[in-house]
């Protein structure tokens, strides 16, 4: 099963002219994401991301509700990068 996860755009890369990119925070975990499919996305917007691509823009309330569901299922821990020992 594929799962799109909401995240908040915290930075836009002004140097990525051919492929718009940005930094997206997933509950504090920041990843680089391609914004080509959501060209209207702005700093502070929430987007649904799947395999590194933002697929749609969602409002903050919907994003927070999805985070609540993921916490209930304990799925947010899977998004965290394991720290080397």
PyMOL Python script that loads the backbone (N, CA, C, O; Angstrom):
from pymol import cmd

cmd.read_pdbstr("""\
ATOM      1  N   UNK A   1       0.835  -1.171   0.000  1.00  0.00           N
ATOM      2  CA  UNK A   1       0.000   0.000   0.000  1.00  0.00           C
ATOM      3  C   UNK A   1       0.887   1.244   0.000  1.00  0.00           C
ATOM      4  O   UNK A   1       1.882   1.303   0.723  1.00  0.00           O
ATOM      5  N   UNK A   2       0.532   2.210  -0.792  1.00  0.00           N
ATOM      6  CA  UNK A   2       1.269   3.473  -0.847  1.00  0.00           C
ATOM      7  C   UNK A   2       0.587   4.483   0.058  1.00  0.00           C
ATOM      8  O   UNK A   2      -0.637   4.498   0.188  1.00  0.00           O
ATOM      9  N   UNK A   3       1.393   5.320   0.677  1.00  0.00           N
ATOM     10  CA  UNK A   3       0.855   6.300   1.607  1.00  0.00           C
ATOM     11  C   UNK A   3       1.479   7.653   1.340  1.00  0.00           C
ATOM     12  O   UNK A   3       2.702   7.796   1.353  1.00  0.00           O
ATOM     13  N   UNK A   4       0.639   8.647   1.097  1.00  0.00           N
ATOM     14  CA  UNK A   4       1.110  10.018   1.001  1.00  0.00           C
ATOM     15  C   UNK A   4       1.055  10.630   2.382  1.00  0.00           C
ATOM     16  O   UNK A   4       0.080  10.439   3.108  1.00  0.00           O
ATOM     17  N   UNK A   5       2.084  11.360   2.751  1.00  0.00           N
ATOM     18  CA  UNK A   5       2.193  11.924   4.092  1.00  0.00           C
ATOM     19  C   UNK A   5       2.190  13.447   3.991  1.00  0.00           C
ATOM     20  O   UNK A   5       2.877  14.004   3.134  1.00  0.00           O
ATOM     21  N   UNK A   6       1.429  14.134   4.851  1.00  0.00           N
ATOM     22  CA  UNK A   6       1.439  15.592   4.804  1.00  0.00           C
ATOM     23  C   UNK A   6       2.687  16.169   5.455  1.00  0.00           C
ATOM     24  O   UNK A   6       3.218  15.620   6.421  1.00  0.00           O
ATOM     25  N   UNK A   7       3.135  17.271   4.911  1.00  0.00           N
ATOM     26  CA  UNK A   7       4.268  17.986   5.478  1.00  0.00           C
ATOM     27  C   UNK A   7       4.135  19.463   5.175  1.00  0.00           C
ATOM     28  O   UNK A   7       3.407  19.860   4.266  1.00  0.00           O
ATOM     29  N   UNK A   8       4.846  20.276   5.945  1.00  0.00           N
ATOM     30  CA  UNK A   8       4.794  21.728   5.786  1.00  0.00           C
ATOM     31  C   UNK A   8       6.035  22.210   5.050  1.00  0.00           C
ATOM     32  O   UNK A   8       7.157  21.856   5.414  1.00  0.00           O
ATOM     33  N   UNK A   9       5.834  23.012   4.022  1.00  0.00           N
ATOM     34  CA  UNK A   9       6.956  23.581   3.277  1.00  0.00           C
ATOM     35  C   UNK A   9       7.634  24.622   4.158  1.00  0.00           C
ATOM     36  O   UNK A   9       7.029  25.625   4.536  1.00  0.00           O
ATOM     37  N   UNK A  10       8.904  24.368   4.480  1.00  0.00           N
ATOM     38  CA  UNK A  10       9.652  25.272   5.358  1.00  0.00           C
ATOM     39  C   UNK A  10      10.722  26.062   4.604  1.00  0.00           C
ATOM     40  O   UNK A  10      11.284  27.012   5.148  1.00  0.00           O
ATOM     41  N   UNK A  11      11.007  25.679   3.359  1.00  0.00           N
ATOM     42  CA  UNK A  11      11.979  26.415   2.541  1.00  0.00           C
ATOM     43  C   UNK A  11      11.741  26.090   1.079  1.00  0.00           C
ATOM     44  O   UNK A  11      11.382  24.965   0.729  1.00  0.00           O
ATOM     45  N   UNK A  12      11.944  27.083   0.234  1.00  0.00           N
ATOM     46  CA  UNK A  12      11.888  26.899  -1.212  1.00  0.00           C
ATOM     47  C   UNK A  12      13.285  27.118  -1.756  1.00  0.00           C
ATOM     48  O   UNK A  12      13.992  28.026  -1.318  1.00  0.00           O
ATOM     49  N   UNK A  13      13.690  26.285  -2.718  1.00  0.00           N
ATOM     50  CA  UNK A  13      15.026  26.394  -3.299  1.00  0.00           C
ATOM     51  C   UNK A  13      14.964  27.321  -4.511  1.00  0.00           C
ATOM     52  O   UNK A  13      14.460  26.917  -5.559  1.00  0.00           O
ATOM     53  N   UNK A  14      15.459  28.546  -4.396  1.00  0.00           N
ATOM     54  CA  UNK A  14      15.391  29.493  -5.512  1.00  0.00           C
ATOM     55  C   UNK A  14      16.305  29.123  -6.675  1.00  0.00           C
ATOM     56  O   UNK A  14      16.143  29.655  -7.773  1.00  0.00           O
ATOM     57  N   UNK A  15      17.256  28.229  -6.459  1.00  0.00           N
ATOM     58  CA  UNK A  15      18.201  27.846  -7.506  1.00  0.00           C
ATOM     59  C   UNK A  15      17.714  26.684  -8.362  1.00  0.00           C
ATOM     60  O   UNK A  15      18.381  26.314  -9.328  1.00  0.00           O
ATOM     61  N   UNK A  16      16.583  26.109  -8.032  1.00  0.00           N
ATOM     62  CA  UNK A  16      16.094  24.941  -8.773  1.00  0.00           C
ATOM     63  C   UNK A  16      15.070  25.385  -9.813  1.00  0.00           C
ATOM     64  O   UNK A  16      13.868  25.190  -9.635  1.00  0.00           O
ATOM     65  N   UNK A  17      15.554  25.981 -10.895  1.00  0.00           N
ATOM     66  CA  UNK A  17      14.678  26.528 -11.929  1.00  0.00           C
ATOM     67  C   UNK A  17      13.994  25.445 -12.752  1.00  0.00           C
ATOM     68  O   UNK A  17      12.794  25.542 -13.008  1.00  0.00           O
ATOM     69  N   UNK A  18      14.724  24.419 -13.172  1.00  0.00           N
ATOM     70  CA  UNK A  18      14.142  23.402 -14.045  1.00  0.00           C
ATOM     71  C   UNK A  18      13.239  22.439 -13.286  1.00  0.00           C
ATOM     72  O   UNK A  18      12.282  21.911 -13.851  1.00  0.00           O
ATOM     73  N   UNK A  19      13.535  22.208 -12.020  1.00  0.00           N
ATOM     74  CA  UNK A  19      12.733  21.301 -11.201  1.00  0.00           C
ATOM     75  C   UNK A  19      12.539  21.962  -9.842  1.00  0.00           C
ATOM     76  O   UNK A  19      13.450  21.941  -9.015  1.00  0.00           O
ATOM     77  N   UNK A  20      11.357  22.554  -9.592  1.00  0.00           N
ATOM     78  CA  UNK A  20      11.159  23.246  -8.312  1.00  0.00           C
ATOM     79  C   UNK A  20      11.284  22.296  -7.127  1.00  0.00           C
ATOM     80  O   UNK A  20      10.641  21.247  -7.088  1.00  0.00           O
ATOM     81  N   UNK A  21      12.112  22.673  -6.171  1.00  0.00           N
ATOM     82  CA  UNK A  21      12.368  21.852  -4.991  1.00  0.00           C
ATOM     83  C   UNK A  21      12.150  22.688  -3.740  1.00  0.00           C
ATOM     84  O   UNK A  21      12.182  23.918  -3.775  1.00  0.00           O
ATOM     85  N   UNK A  22      11.929  21.997  -2.649  1.00  0.00           N
ATOM     86  CA  UNK A  22      11.775  22.678  -1.374  1.00  0.00           C
ATOM     87  C   UNK A  22      12.073  21.733  -0.232  1.00  0.00           C
ATOM     88  O   UNK A  22      12.212  20.526  -0.428  1.00  0.00           O
ATOM     89  N   UNK A  23      12.170  22.286   0.956  1.00  0.00           N
ATOM     90  CA  UNK A  23      12.349  21.497   2.174  1.00  0.00           C
ATOM     91  C   UNK A  23      10.985  21.405   2.843  1.00  0.00           C
ATOM     92  O   UNK A  23      10.294  22.409   3.019  1.00  0.00           O
ATOM     93  N   UNK A  24      10.606  20.180   3.213  1.00  0.00           N
ATOM     94  CA  UNK A  24       9.303  19.935   3.826  1.00  0.00           C
ATOM     95  C   UNK A  24       9.520  19.258   5.168  1.00  0.00           C
ATOM     96  O   UNK A  24      10.297  18.310   5.286  1.00  0.00           O
ATOM     97  N   UNK A  25       8.820  19.763   6.180  1.00  0.00           N
ATOM     98  CA  UNK A  25       8.917  19.207   7.527  1.00  0.00           C
ATOM     99  C   UNK A  25       7.756  18.253   7.770  1.00  0.00           C
ATOM    100  O   UNK A  25       6.589  18.607   7.604  1.00  0.00           O
ATOM    101  N   UNK A  26       8.109  17.036   8.166  1.00  0.00           N
ATOM    102  CA  UNK A  26       7.123  16.015   8.520  1.00  0.00           C
ATOM    103  C   UNK A  26       7.191  15.823  10.027  1.00  0.00           C
ATOM    104  O   UNK A  26       7.888  14.934  10.517  1.00  0.00           O
ATOM    105  N   UNK A  27       6.468  16.654  10.755  1.00  0.00           N
ATOM    106  CA  UNK A  27       6.500  16.551  12.210  1.00  0.00           C
ATOM    107  C   UNK A  27       7.882  16.775  12.789  1.00  0.00           C
ATOM    108  O   UNK A  27       8.238  16.162  13.795  1.00  0.00           O
ATOM    109  N   UNK A  28       8.670  17.648  12.167  1.00  0.00           N
ATOM    110  CA  UNK A  28      10.010  17.956  12.656  1.00  0.00           C
ATOM    111  C   UNK A  28      11.131  17.308  11.869  1.00  0.00           C
ATOM    112  O   UNK A  28      12.289  17.696  12.016  1.00  0.00           O
ATOM    113  N   UNK A  29      10.815  16.337  11.044  1.00  0.00           N
ATOM    114  CA  UNK A  29      11.809  15.682  10.193  1.00  0.00           C
ATOM    115  C   UNK A  29      11.758  16.365   8.832  1.00  0.00           C
ATOM    116  O   UNK A  29      10.725  16.327   8.162  1.00  0.00           O
ATOM    117  N   UNK A  30      12.860  16.989   8.414  1.00  0.00           N
ATOM    118  CA  UNK A  30      12.877  17.781   7.189  1.00  0.00           C
ATOM    119  C   UNK A  30      13.518  16.982   6.060  1.00  0.00           C
ATOM    120  O   UNK A  30      14.606  16.424   6.205  1.00  0.00           O
ATOM    121  N   UNK A  31      12.812  16.941   4.931  1.00  0.00           N
ATOM    122  CA  UNK A  31      13.289  16.234   3.736  1.00  0.00           C
ATOM    123  C   UNK A  31      13.190  17.165   2.533  1.00  0.00           C
ATOM    124  O   UNK A  31      12.363  18.076   2.507  1.00  0.00           O
ATOM    125  N   UNK A  32      14.043  16.925   1.534  1.00  0.00           N
ATOM    126  CA  UNK A  32      13.952  17.657   0.279  1.00  0.00           C
ATOM    127  C   UNK A  32      12.864  17.004  -0.572  1.00  0.00           C
ATOM    128  O   UNK A  32      12.804  15.780  -0.688  1.00  0.00           O
ATOM    129  N   UNK A  33      12.002  17.840  -1.167  1.00  0.00           N
ATOM    130  CA  UNK A  33      10.845  17.348  -1.910  1.00  0.00           C
ATOM    131  C   UNK A  33      10.743  18.096  -3.235  1.00  0.00           C
ATOM    132  O   UNK A  33      11.012  19.296  -3.304  1.00  0.00           O
ATOM    133  N   UNK A  34      10.353  17.379  -4.281  1.00  0.00           N
ATOM    134  CA  UNK A  34      10.100  17.993  -5.582  1.00  0.00           C
ATOM    135  C   UNK A  34       8.701  18.612  -5.563  1.00  0.00           C
ATOM    136  O   UNK A  34       7.729  17.958  -5.186  1.00  0.00           O
ATOM    137  N   UNK A  35       8.611  19.878  -5.973  1.00  0.00           N
ATOM    138  CA  UNK A  35       7.337  20.599  -5.976  1.00  0.00           C
ATOM    139  C   UNK A  35       6.784  20.804  -7.387  1.00  0.00           C
ATOM    140  O   UNK A  35       5.906  21.644  -7.584  1.00  0.00           O
ATOM    141  N   UNK A  36       7.279  20.059  -8.364  1.00  0.00           N
ATOM    142  CA  UNK A  36       6.875  20.239  -9.758  1.00  0.00           C
ATOM    143  C   UNK A  36       5.383  20.009  -9.978  1.00  0.00           C
ATOM    144  O   UNK A  36       4.783  20.663 -10.830  1.00  0.00           O
ATOM    145  N   UNK A  37       4.775  19.095  -9.229  1.00  0.00           N
ATOM    146  CA  UNK A  37       3.348  18.789  -9.402  1.00  0.00           C
ATOM    147  C   UNK A  37       2.450  19.764  -8.650  1.00  0.00           C
ATOM    148  O   UNK A  37       1.230  19.733  -8.812  1.00  0.00           O
ATOM    149  N   UNK A  38       3.042  20.625  -7.833  1.00  0.00           N
ATOM    150  CA  UNK A  38       2.283  21.628  -7.073  1.00  0.00           C
ATOM    151  C   UNK A  38       2.939  22.997  -7.249  1.00  0.00           C
ATOM    152  O   UNK A  38       3.420  23.580  -6.277  1.00  0.00           O
ATOM    153  N   UNK A  39       2.965  23.515  -8.481  1.00  0.00           N
ATOM    154  CA  UNK A  39       3.686  24.768  -8.735  1.00  0.00           C
ATOM    155  C   UNK A  39       3.123  25.961  -7.967  1.00  0.00           C
ATOM    156  O   UNK A  39       3.824  26.954  -7.769  1.00  0.00           O
ATOM    157  N   UNK A  40       1.873  25.876  -7.535  1.00  0.00           N
ATOM    158  CA  UNK A  40       1.263  26.978  -6.793  1.00  0.00           C
ATOM    159  C   UNK A  40       1.592  26.941  -5.298  1.00  0.00           C
ATOM    160  O   UNK A  40       1.222  27.857  -4.563  1.00  0.00           O
ATOM    161  N   UNK A  41       2.279  25.895  -4.844  1.00  0.00           N
ATOM    162  CA  UNK A  41       2.621  25.752  -3.422  1.00  0.00           C
ATOM    163  C   UNK A  41       3.567  26.863  -2.982  1.00  0.00           C
ATOM    164  O   UNK A  41       4.505  27.224  -3.694  1.00  0.00           O
ATOM    165  N   UNK A  42       3.301  27.393  -1.800  1.00  0.00           N
ATOM    166  CA  UNK A  42       4.081  28.493  -1.244  1.00  0.00           C
ATOM    167  C   UNK A  42       4.681  28.090   0.099  1.00  0.00           C
ATOM    168  O   UNK A  42       4.279  27.091   0.695  1.00  0.00           O
ATOM    169  N   UNK A  43       5.630  28.864   0.559  1.00  0.00           N
ATOM    170  CA  UNK A  43       6.230  28.678   1.869  1.00  0.00           C
ATOM    171  C   UNK A  43       5.124  28.677   2.928  1.00  0.00           C
ATOM    172  O   UNK A  43       4.283  29.576   2.951  1.00  0.00           O
ATOM    173  N   UNK A  44       5.127  27.677   3.793  1.00  0.00           N
ATOM    174  CA  UNK A  44       4.116  27.562   4.838  1.00  0.00           C
ATOM    175  C   UNK A  44       2.936  26.686   4.478  1.00  0.00           C
ATOM    176  O   UNK A  44       2.157  26.315   5.355  1.00  0.00           O
ATOM    177  N   UNK A  45       2.784  26.342   3.192  1.00  0.00           N
ATOM    178  CA  UNK A  45       1.697  25.450   2.773  1.00  0.00           C
ATOM    179  C   UNK A  45       1.970  24.027   3.230  1.00  0.00           C
ATOM    180  O   UNK A  45       3.120  23.638   3.437  1.00  0.00           O
ATOM    181  N   UNK A  46       0.907  23.259   3.384  1.00  0.00           N
ATOM    182  CA  UNK A  46       1.018  21.831   3.660  1.00  0.00           C
ATOM    183  C   UNK A  46       0.765  21.086   2.361  1.00  0.00           C
ATOM    184  O   UNK A  46      -0.157  21.413   1.614  1.00  0.00           O
ATOM    185  N   UNK A  47       1.591  20.082   2.096  1.00  0.00           N
ATOM    186  CA  UNK A  47       1.461  19.279   0.884  1.00  0.00           C
ATOM    187  C   UNK A  47       1.451  17.801   1.249  1.00  0.00           C
ATOM    188  O   UNK A  47       2.018  17.391   2.262  1.00  0.00           O
ATOM    189  N   UNK A  48       0.795  17.011   0.405  1.00  0.00           N
ATOM    190  CA  UNK A  48       0.839  15.559   0.543  1.00  0.00           C
ATOM    191  C   UNK A  48       2.010  15.074  -0.298  1.00  0.00           C
ATOM    192  O   UNK A  48       2.092  15.375  -1.488  1.00  0.00           O
ATOM    193  N   UNK A  49       2.921  14.320   0.323  1.00  0.00           N
ATOM    194  CA  UNK A  49       4.148  13.879  -0.344  1.00  0.00           C
ATOM    195  C   UNK A  49       4.173  12.361  -0.430  1.00  0.00           C
ATOM    196  O   UNK A  49       3.873  11.660   0.536  1.00  0.00           O
ATOM    197  N   UNK A  50       4.538  11.870  -1.616  1.00  0.00           N
ATOM    198  CA  UNK A  50       4.734  10.435  -1.835  1.00  0.00           C
ATOM    199  C   UNK A  50       6.014  10.265  -2.637  1.00  0.00           C
ATOM    200  O   UNK A  50       6.190  10.909  -3.671  1.00  0.00           O
ATOM    201  N   UNK A  51       6.889   9.419  -2.179  1.00  0.00           N
ATOM    202  CA  UNK A  51       8.199   9.121  -2.783  1.00  0.00           C
ATOM    203  C   UNK A  51       8.955  10.379  -3.227  1.00  0.00           C
ATOM    204  O   UNK A  51       9.546  10.410  -4.306  1.00  0.00           O
ATOM    205  N   UNK A  52       8.927  11.402  -2.389  1.00  0.00           N
ATOM    206  CA  UNK A  52       9.708  12.602  -2.648  1.00  0.00           C
ATOM    207  C   UNK A  52       9.052  13.638  -3.532  1.00  0.00           C
ATOM    208  O   UNK A  52       9.686  14.635  -3.876  1.00  0.00           O
ATOM    209  N   UNK A  53       7.792  13.434  -3.913  1.00  0.00           N
ATOM    210  CA  UNK A  53       7.071  14.376  -4.758  1.00  0.00           C
ATOM    211  C   UNK A  53       5.836  14.891  -4.030  1.00  0.00           C
ATOM    212  O   UNK A  53       5.043  14.104  -3.514  1.00  0.00           O
ATOM    213  N   UNK A  54       5.673  16.212  -3.986  1.00  0.00           N
ATOM    214  CA  UNK A  54       4.449  16.799  -3.450  1.00  0.00           C
ATOM    215  C   UNK A  54       3.360  16.612  -4.501  1.00  0.00           C
ATOM    216  O   UNK A  54       3.520  17.035  -5.646  1.00  0.00           O
ATOM    217  N   UNK A  55       2.256  15.979  -4.114  1.00  0.00           N
ATOM    218  CA  UNK A  55       1.193  15.656  -5.065  1.00  0.00           C
ATOM    219  C   UNK A  55       0.013  16.609  -4.997  1.00  0.00           C
ATOM    220  O   UNK A  55      -0.667  16.826  -6.000  1.00  0.00           O
ATOM    221  N   UNK A  56      -0.238  17.185  -3.822  1.00  0.00           N
ATOM    222  CA  UNK A  56      -1.354  18.116  -3.678  1.00  0.00           C
ATOM    223  C   UNK A  56      -1.137  18.980  -2.450  1.00  0.00           C
ATOM    224  O   UNK A  56      -0.345  18.655  -1.566  1.00  0.00           O
ATOM    225  N   UNK A  57      -1.860  20.086  -2.420  1.00  0.00           N
ATOM    226  CA  UNK A  57      -1.825  20.993  -1.276  1.00  0.00           C
ATOM    227  C   UNK A  57      -3.044  20.695  -0.411  1.00  0.00           C
ATOM    228  O   UNK A  57      -4.144  20.496  -0.926  1.00  0.00           O
ATOM    229  N   UNK A  58      -2.844  20.665   0.903  1.00  0.00           N
ATOM    230  CA  UNK A  58      -3.955  20.459   1.838  1.00  0.00           C
ATOM    231  C   UNK A  58      -3.919  21.570   2.884  1.00  0.00           C
ATOM    232  O   UNK A  58      -2.892  22.220   3.079  1.00  0.00           O
ATOM    233  N   UNK A  59      -5.051  21.778   3.552  1.00  0.00           N
ATOM    234  CA  UNK A  59      -5.046  22.804   4.595  1.00  0.00           C
ATOM    235  C   UNK A  59      -4.434  22.246   5.877  1.00  0.00           C
ATOM    236  O   UNK A  59      -4.308  21.033   6.045  1.00  0.00           O
ATOM    237  N   UNK A  60      -4.059  23.149   6.774  1.00  0.00           N
ATOM    238  CA  UNK A  60      -3.355  22.752   7.992  1.00  0.00           C
ATOM    239  C   UNK A  60      -4.191  21.817   8.856  1.00  0.00           C
ATOM    240  O   UNK A  60      -3.658  20.873   9.439  1.00  0.00           O
ATOM    241  N   UNK A  61      -5.494  22.067   8.945  1.00  0.00           N
ATOM    242  CA  UNK A  61      -6.356  21.221   9.781  1.00  0.00           C
ATOM    243  C   UNK A  61      -6.343  19.775   9.292  1.00  0.00           C
ATOM    244  O   UNK A  61      -6.267  18.843  10.092  1.00  0.00           O
ATOM    245  N   UNK A  62      -6.419  19.595   7.973  1.00  0.00           N
ATOM    246  CA  UNK A  62      -6.388  18.239   7.415  1.00  0.00           C
ATOM    247  C   UNK A  62      -5.034  17.578   7.670  1.00  0.00           C
ATOM    248  O   UNK A  62      -4.971  16.398   8.017  1.00  0.00           O
ATOM    249  N   UNK A  63      -3.955  18.336   7.499  1.00  0.00           N
ATOM    250  CA  UNK A  63      -2.615  17.791   7.744  1.00  0.00           C
ATOM    251  C   UNK A  63      -2.464  17.365   9.198  1.00  0.00           C
ATOM    252  O   UNK A  63      -1.930  16.291   9.476  1.00  0.00           O
ATOM    253  N   UNK A  64      -2.928  18.197  10.130  1.00  0.00           N
ATOM    254  CA  UNK A  64      -2.815  17.860  11.553  1.00  0.00           C
ATOM    255  C   UNK A  64      -3.651  16.633  11.902  1.00  0.00           C
ATOM    256  O   UNK A  64      -3.255  15.832  12.748  1.00  0.00           O
ATOM    257  N   UNK A  65      -4.806  16.484  11.252  1.00  0.00           N
ATOM    258  CA  UNK A  65      -5.644  15.307  11.497  1.00  0.00           C
ATOM    259  C   UNK A  65      -4.936  14.040  11.026  1.00  0.00           C
ATOM    260  O   UNK A  65      -4.990  13.014  11.705  1.00  0.00           O
ATOM    261  N   UNK A  66      -4.278  14.100   9.879  1.00  0.00           N
ATOM    262  CA  UNK A  66      -3.529  12.937   9.387  1.00  0.00           C
ATOM    263  C   UNK A  66      -2.391  12.603  10.348  1.00  0.00           C
ATOM    264  O   UNK A  66      -2.152  11.431  10.641  1.00  0.00           O
ATOM    265  N   UNK A  67      -1.682  13.632  10.843  1.00  0.00           N
ATOM    266  CA  UNK A  67      -0.623  13.377  11.827  1.00  0.00           C
ATOM    267  C   UNK A  67      -1.181  12.707  13.071  1.00  0.00           C
ATOM    268  O   UNK A  67      -0.539  11.822  13.637  1.00  0.00           O
ATOM    269  N   UNK A  68      -2.359  13.115  13.501  1.00  0.00           N
ATOM    270  CA  UNK A  68      -2.980  12.492  14.676  1.00  0.00           C
ATOM    271  C   UNK A  68      -3.274  11.023  14.405  1.00  0.00           C
ATOM    272  O   UNK A  68      -3.030  10.174  15.262  1.00  0.00           O
ATOM    273  N   UNK A  69      -3.795  10.716  13.223  1.00  0.00           N
ATOM    274  CA  UNK A  69      -4.061   9.316  12.861  1.00  0.00           C
ATOM    275  C   UNK A  69      -2.765   8.509  12.828  1.00  0.00           C
ATOM    276  O   UNK A  69      -2.715   7.381  13.318  1.00  0.00           O
ATOM    277  N   UNK A  70      -1.718   9.095  12.247  1.00  0.00           N
ATOM    278  CA  UNK A  70      -0.437   8.388  12.162  1.00  0.00           C
ATOM    279  C   UNK A  70       0.151   8.133  13.545  1.00  0.00           C
ATOM    280  O   UNK A  70       0.709   7.067  13.804  1.00  0.00           O
ATOM    281  N   UNK A  71       0.021   9.123  14.436  1.00  0.00           N
ATOM    282  CA  UNK A  71       0.500   8.919  15.809  1.00  0.00           C
ATOM    283  C   UNK A  71      -0.263   7.785  16.482  1.00  0.00           C
ATOM    284  O   UNK A  71       0.322   6.966  17.192  1.00  0.00           O
ATOM    285  N   UNK A  72      -1.572   7.744  16.255  1.00  0.00           N
ATOM    286  CA  UNK A  72      -2.386   6.673  16.825  1.00  0.00           C
ATOM    287  C   UNK A  72      -1.915   5.310  16.328  1.00  0.00           C
ATOM    288  O   UNK A  72      -1.920   4.333  17.077  1.00  0.00           O
ATOM    289  N   UNK A  73      -1.513   5.251  15.076  1.00  0.00           N
ATOM    290  CA  UNK A  73      -1.052   3.986  14.491  1.00  0.00           C
ATOM    291  C   UNK A  73       0.434   3.774  14.728  1.00  0.00           C
ATOM    292  O   UNK A  73       0.981   2.745  14.331  1.00  0.00           O
ATOM    293  N   UNK A  74       1.104   4.744  15.379  1.00  0.00           N
ATOM    294  CA  UNK A  74       2.535   4.692  15.651  1.00  0.00           C
ATOM    295  C   UNK A  74       3.348   4.635  14.364  1.00  0.00           C
ATOM    296  O   UNK A  74       4.412   4.016  14.320  1.00  0.00           O
ATOM    297  N   UNK A  75       2.840   5.286  13.316  1.00  0.00           N
ATOM    298  CA  UNK A  75       3.526   5.282  12.028  1.00  0.00           C
ATOM    299  C   UNK A  75       4.537   6.413  11.906  1.00  0.00           C
ATOM    300  O   UNK A  75       5.441   6.326  11.075  1.00  0.00           O
ATOM    301  N   UNK A  76       4.418   7.470  12.700  1.00  0.00           N
ATOM    302  CA  UNK A  76       5.363   8.581  12.583  1.00  0.00           C
ATOM    303  C   UNK A  76       6.783   8.160  12.909  1.00  0.00           C
ATOM    304  O   UNK A  76       7.732   8.737  12.378  1.00  0.00           O
ATOM    305  N   UNK A  77       6.949   7.171  13.766  1.00  0.00           N
ATOM    306  CA  UNK A  77       8.295   6.735  14.120  1.00  0.00           C
ATOM    307  C   UNK A  77       9.014   6.142  12.922  1.00  0.00           C
ATOM    308  O   UNK A  77      10.243   6.177  12.868  1.00  0.00           O
ATOM    309  N   UNK A  78       8.276   5.595  11.955  1.00  0.00           N
ATOM    310  CA  UNK A  78       8.906   5.029  10.761  1.00  0.00           C
ATOM    311  C   UNK A  78       9.503   6.104   9.868  1.00  0.00           C
ATOM    312  O   UNK A  78      10.392   5.815   9.068  1.00  0.00           O
ATOM    313  N   UNK A  79       9.031   7.342   9.991  1.00  0.00           N
ATOM    314  CA  UNK A  79       9.561   8.424   9.171  1.00  0.00           C
ATOM    315  C   UNK A  79      10.910   8.912   9.669  1.00  0.00           C
ATOM    316  O   UNK A  79      11.663   9.528   8.914  1.00  0.00           O
ATOM    317  N   UNK A  80      11.222   8.648  10.914  1.00  0.00           N
ATOM    318  CA  UNK A  80      12.454   9.149  11.501  1.00  0.00           C
ATOM    319  C   UNK A  80      13.653   8.363  10.987  1.00  0.00           C
ATOM    320  O   UNK A  80      13.598   7.145  10.814  1.00  0.00           O
ATOM    321  N   UNK A  81      14.718   9.082  10.753  1.00  0.00           N
ATOM    322  CA  UNK A  81      15.960   8.469  10.295  1.00  0.00           C
ATOM    323  C   UNK A  81      16.670   7.882  11.502  1.00  0.00           C
ATOM    324  O   UNK A  81      16.814   8.534  12.536  1.00  0.00           O
ATOM    325  N   UNK A  82      17.109   6.648  11.356  1.00  0.00           N
ATOM    326  CA  UNK A  82      17.840   6.020  12.452  1.00  0.00           C
ATOM    327  C   UNK A  82      19.190   6.701  12.610  1.00  0.00           C
ATOM    328  O   UNK A  82      19.888   6.953  11.627  1.00  0.00           O
ATOM    329  N   UNK A  83      19.550   6.995  13.847  1.00  0.00           N
ATOM    330  CA  UNK A  83      20.823   7.628  14.150  1.00  0.00           C
ATOM    331  C   UNK A  83      21.895   6.552  14.308  1.00  0.00           C
ATOM    332  O   UNK A  83      21.666   5.552  14.989  1.00  0.00           O
ATOM    333  N   UNK A  84      23.071   6.743  13.686  1.00  0.00           N
ATOM    334  CA  UNK A  84      24.153   5.765  13.852  1.00  0.00           C
ATOM    335  C   UNK A  84      24.628   5.746  15.301  1.00  0.00           C
ATOM    336  O   UNK A  84      24.646   6.773  15.981  1.00  0.00           O
ATOM    337  N   UNK A  85      25.002   4.586  15.746  1.00  0.00           N
ATOM    338  CA  UNK A  85      25.462   4.444  17.135  1.00  0.00           C
ATOM    339  C   UNK A  85      26.939   4.718  17.265  1.00  0.00           C
ATOM    340  O   UNK A  85      27.486   4.642  18.365  1.00  0.00           O
TER     341      UNK A  85
END
""", "prot")
cmd.dss("prot")
cmd.show_as("cartoon", "prot")
cmd.util.cbc("prot")
cmd.orient("prot")
